[in-house]
């Protein structure tokens, strides 16, 4: 069980964190959050999609790490085999959260039950005088950049939705055992609607750099084949014989 608490100097002055940290926390994750600022780097490794938040009509940005729940095809033998690691996945045991003592203010949180945290580890959060160490400053700056990128990604997703540039997709997978699976709830860029943007909107998107993540997202779809390849190289007896992305029925009919 995680024991995630806000970092407090008076409580955690002697707390330290190891230099080398693993990725066991995403070993069983088949998706991981990604920010739009990372799309160009991530597109060479993973398919990038949006999925709807369970509580409403808003979206979240993710990369697919596996073809079914509990499967991470990029984590093998206790090491990451991908060429890129999503920023958010690298921040454990740290995270951002609302400061319980300051309304509408974010602060750094840490998992005290993590194996990488303790009084006997490598990197102190505070020095003997109670000042923030360079290590902890770097953590705070990295979390700050992640938050800024997440905020920008939220605006990017709203922009896509407001301009009707999203379409729901289905991923159809055939296995050597004869089983067929269909993954739903994935959203990608509607290329037809993208081509139909007005000249004024195209110029606006270009000036604001929105085409960079859009085209990275479109180009990443081919990495679905990479997932199938990794699945077939794994120890799983259920090999992929065919994999295909299609428009969701309601989108195709519309």
MARZABA-260370 format. One record per residue (C-alpha): residue in one letter; x, y, z. Coordinates in steps of 0.2 Angstrom, whole numbers, padded with zeros to 4 digits, always signed. Layout:
AXYZ;...
END
This chain:
X+0000+0000+0000;X+0006+0017-0004;X+0008+0030+0010;X+0008+0047-0001;X+0009+0063+0010;X+0014+0081+0006;X+0033+0084+0009;X+0035+0094+0025;X+0052+0101+0031;X+0048+0099+0049;X+0043+0080+0047;X+0054+0075+0033;X+0071+0084+0036;X+0080+0068+0037;X+0071+0059+0022;X+0082+0053+0008;X+0078+0045-0009;X+0089+0033-0019;X+0098+0039-0035;X+0093+0024-0045;X+0074+0020-0045;X+0065+0006-0055;X+0048+0006-0064;X+0039-0008-0055;X+0025+0004-0052;X+0020+0003-0071;X+0025-0016-0074;X+0006-0020-0075;X+0000-0004-0084;X-0006-0006-0102;X-0008+0013-0104;X+0002+0028-0097;X-0002+0046-0097;X+0008+0057-0109;X+0008+0076-0112;X+0007+0084-0129;X+0024+0091-0127;X+0031+0073-0127;X+0021+0067-0143;X+0036+0069-0155;X+0047+0059-0145;X+0034+0046-0139;X+0027+0043-0157;X+0042+0033-0162;X+0039+0020-0148;X+0020+0020-0144;X+0003+0023-0152;X-0004+0039-0144;X-0023+0040-0141;X-0035+0050-0131;X-0048+0042-0120;X-0063+0049-0111;X-0063+0052-0093;X-0075+0041-0084;X-0084+0055-0075;X-0088+0066-0090;X-0085+0071-0108;X-0067+0077-0106;X-0052+0067-0112;X-0035+0062-0106;X-0020+0059-0116;X-0011+0041-0116;X+0001+0030-0124;X-0003+0011-0126;X+0010+0000-0118;X+0001-0017-0120;X-0014-0024-0129;X-0024-0029-0114;X-0026-0024-0096;X-0011-0029-0085;X+0001-0031-0099;X+0016-0019-0102;X+0026-0025-0117;X+0040-0012-0114;X+0044-0018-0096;X+0054-0035-0096;X+0066-0043-0084;X+0064-0028-0072;X+0070-0015-0085;X+0062-0003-0097;X+0065-0008-0115;X+0057+0007-0124;X+0067+0021-0132;X+0057+0034-0123;X+0050+0034-0105;X+0035+0046-0102;X+0039+0060-0090;X+0026+0056-0078;X+0031+0038-0076;X+0049+0043-0071;X+0044+0054-0056;X+0040+0041-0043;X+0040+0041-0028;X+0036+0060-0031;X+0020+0068-0037;X+0010+0084-0036;X-0006+0086-0026;X-0016+0100-0018;X-0008+0107-0002;X-0020+0102+0012;X-0014+0118+0021;X-0016+0130+0006;X-0032+0131-0004;X-0029+0130-0023;X-0010+0127-0021;X+0000+0113-0027;X+0014+0105-0017;X+0026+0090-0019;X+0020+0073-0012;X+0030+0058-0008;X+0026+0039-0005;X+0034+0035+0011;X+0031+0017+0009;X+0042+0016-0007;X+0057+0005-0006;X+0067+0020-0013;X+0063+0031+0002;X+0071+0031+0019;X+0083+0039+0031;X+0097+0028+0024;X+0096+0032+0005;X+0107+0043-0006;X+0099+0060-0009;X+0093+0071+0005;X+0078+0082+0002;X+0084+0095+0015;X+0102+0099+0021;X+0107+0100+0039;X+0101+0118+0040;X+0084+0114+0033;X+0087+0121+0016;X+0081+0112+0000;X+0095+0102-0008;X+0099+0103-0026;X+0092+0086-0028;X+0075+0091-0022;X+0075+0107-0032;X+0077+0097-0047;X+0063+0086-0042;X+0052+0101-0039;X+0057+0109-0056;X+0053+0093-0065;X+0036+0092-0057;X+0033+0110-0061;X+0037+0106-0080;X+0026+0091-0080;X+0011+0101-0073;X+0014+0115-0086;X+0014+0102-0099;X-0002+0093-0092;X-0011+0110-0092;X-0006+0113-0110;X-0011+0096-0115;X-0029+0099-0107;X-0030+0115-0118;X-0024+0105-0133;X-0038+0092-0131;X-0051+0105-0129;X-0045+0113-0145;X-0047+0096-0154;X-0064+0093-0147;X-0071+0110-0151;X-0065+0109-0169;X-0073+0092-0171;X-0056+0084-0175;X-0058+0068-0165;X-0065+0052-0170;X-0068+0036-0160;X-0058+0021-0165;X-0059+0002-0162;X-0044-0009-0162;X-0047-0027-0168;X-0035-0040-0163;X-0035-0058-0170;X-0025-0071-0160;X-0017-0088-0164;X-0029-0096-0152;X-0043-0091-0163;X-0049-0078-0150;X-0053-0061-0157;X-0053-0045-0146;X-0060-0027-0149;X-0053-0013-0139;X-0065+0002-0139;X-0065+0020-0131;X-0050+0026-0141;X-0050+0043-0149;X-0038+0049-0163;X-0037+0063-0176;X-0050+0064-0189;X-0039+0067-0205;X-0054+0071-0216;X-0060+0085-0204;X-0042+0091-0202;X-0040+0093-0221;X-0057+0103-0221;X-0051+0116-0209;X-0053+0134-0215;X-0037+0143-0221;X-0039+0155-0206;X-0040+0140-0194;X-0025+0132-0202;X-0015+0148-0200;X-0020+0149-0182;X-0015+0131-0178;X+0001+0134-0187;X+0006+0149-0178;X+0002+0141-0161;X+0012+0125-0165;X-0004+0114-0164;X+0000+0104-0180;X+0016+0097-0171;X+0007+0086-0159;X-0007+0083-0171;X+0004+0075-0184;X+0015+0066-0171;X-0002+0058-0165;X-0007+0053-0182;X+0010+0046-0186;X+0011+0036-0170;X-0004+0025-0175;X+0008+0014-0184;X+0016+0009-0168;X+0001-0003-0165;X+0011-0015-0176;X+0025-0013-0164;X+0014-0018-0150;X+0009-0034-0160;X+0028-0038-0163;X+0032-0036-0145;X+0018-0047-0140;X+0024-0060-0152;X+0041-0059-0145;X+0035-0062-0127;X+0032-0078-0118;X+0014-0077-0121;X+0006-0092-0130;X-0007-0080-0137;X+0001-0073-0153;X-0006-0059-0163;X-0010-0065-0181;X-0019-0049-0187;X-0022-0031-0180;X-0032-0017-0187;X-0039+0000-0182;X-0056+0005-0188;X-0068+0019-0186;X-0081+0015-0172;X-0098+0011-0180;X-0107+0026-0174;X-0093+0037-0181;X-0092+0028-0198;X-0111+0029-0199;X-0111+0048-0196;
END
